[in-house]
Amino acid sequence: MMCKMIGLRHLDIRLSAVKEIPSQMGQLKGIQKLSNYIVGKQSGTRIAELRELSYIGGSVVIQGLQNVIDAKDASEVNLVGKPLLDELQLEWNCDSDVEQNGANIVLNDLQPHPNLKRLTIYRYGGLRFPD
């Protein structure tokens, strides 16, 4: 589906009932506004799909961070290389049975660029913040 929408620049799913992001979002390399990204466990819906979205800006919410299986995927997102982002919201699902021991590694690897204006973190299950 994503290959047919390659020219898409704005995607706002804030007020929708969407529970899963379409597969292969990384193909939308020119997207500039993305309201929410819901991390899945399957290939094509993992957090690493955000790596290709270099022009993303404004505000973005990344949900379902408990689904990050490999912390390497989080580091590949390269949020520090996305200087057009003004606001970032990171969300874990507190109802999840997933072990939260790796949450601090994921949070550390999702380090945004230094000019970010607002960072909001919901339901972080780590015992401490990264250095």
C-alpha positions in Angstrom: 0.0 0.0 0.0 2.8 2.5 0.9 4.4 2.2 -2.5 1.2 3.7 -4.0 1.4 6.7 -1.7 5.0 7.6 -2.3 4.2 11.3 -2.7 2.4 11.6 0.6 3.7 14.6 2.7 1.2 14.7 5.6 -0.4 11.9 7.6 -2.6 12.7 10.6 -4.1 9.8 12.5 -4.5 11.4 15.9 -8.3 11.1 16.1 -8.6 7.7 14.4 -9.1 4.3 16.0 -5.9 3.0 14.2 -4.1 0.4 16.3 -1.4 -0.6 13.8 0.6 1.6 11.4 0.7 0.4 7.8 3.6 -1.7 6.9 6.7 -0.2 5.2 6.2 3.4 6.3 9.9 3.9 5.6 9.0 4.0 1.9 7.4 7.5 2.5 10.8 9.1 2.4 9.4 12.6 1.6 6.9 12.7 4.4 7.1 15.9 6.4 4.3 15.6 9.0 3.4 12.4 10.8 1.2 12.7 13.8 1.7 9.2 15.2 3.8 6.2 14.7 2.7 3.0 16.3 5.5 0.6 16.8 4.7 -3.0 15.9 6.6 -6.3 16.3 6.5 -7.5 12.7 9.0 -6.5 10.0 7.8 -3.4 8.2 6.1 -2.0 11.4 9.2 -1.8 13.6 10.6 1.4 14.9 13.5 1.3 12.5 11.1 2.2 9.7 11.4 5.8 10.9 15.1 5.8 9.9 14.3 6.8 6.3 12.0 9.7 7.3 14.6 12.4 7.2 12.2 15.4 6.5 9.8 14.6 9.3 9.1 17.8 11.3 6.7 19.4 13.7 5.3 17.1 16.4 5.3 13.3 16.4 4.1 10.7 18.9 5.8 7.4 18.9 3.5 4.8 20.6 4.0 1.2 21.5 7.6 1.4 22.5 7.2 -1.8 24.6 7.2 -3.5 21.2 10.8 -2.6 20.4 12.5 -6.0 20.3 16.0 -5.0 19.5 17.5 -1.7 21.0 19.5 -1.5 17.8 16.3 -0.7 16.0 15.8 2.3 18.2 19.3 3.7 17.6 18.7 3.4 13.8 15.8 5.8 14.0 18.4 8.6 14.2 16.2 11.2 15.9 19.3 13.4 16.4 19.5 13.6 12.6 15.9 14.9 12.3 16.3 18.7 13.1 12.9 19.6 11.9 11.2 17.9 14.8 9.9 20.5 17.4 8.0 18.2 19.7 8.4 14.5 20.5 6.2 12.3 22.6 7.4 8.8 23.6 4.8 6.3 24.9 5.0 2.8 26.4 1.9 0.7 27.1 1.7 0.3 30.9 -0.8 -2.6 30.5 1.9 -4.6 28.6 3.3 -7.8 30.1 6.5 -7.1 28.2 9.6 -6.8 30.4 10.5 -3.2 30.8 14.2 -3.8 31.6 15.3 -2.6 28.2 13.2 0.6 28.4 16.1 2.7 29.5 18.2 1.4 26.6 15.4 2.3 24.1 15.0 5.7 25.7 18.7 6.4 25.5 18.9 5.3 21.8 16.0 7.6 20.9 18.0 10.7 21.8 16.5 13.6 19.8 18.5 16.5 18.4 19.5 19.2 20.8 17.1 21.9 19.5 14.0 19.9 20.3 11.5 22.3 22.0 9.4 19.7 23.9 9.9 16.1 25.0 7.0 14.2 26.7 7.4 10.7 28.0 4.4 8.5 29.0 4.4 5.3 31.0 8.2 4.8 30.9 8.9 1.6 32.8 12.7 2.0 33.3 14.0 2.4 36.8 16.2 5.4 35.9 16.8 7.8 33.1 19.7 7.3 30.8 22.9 9.3 31.3 
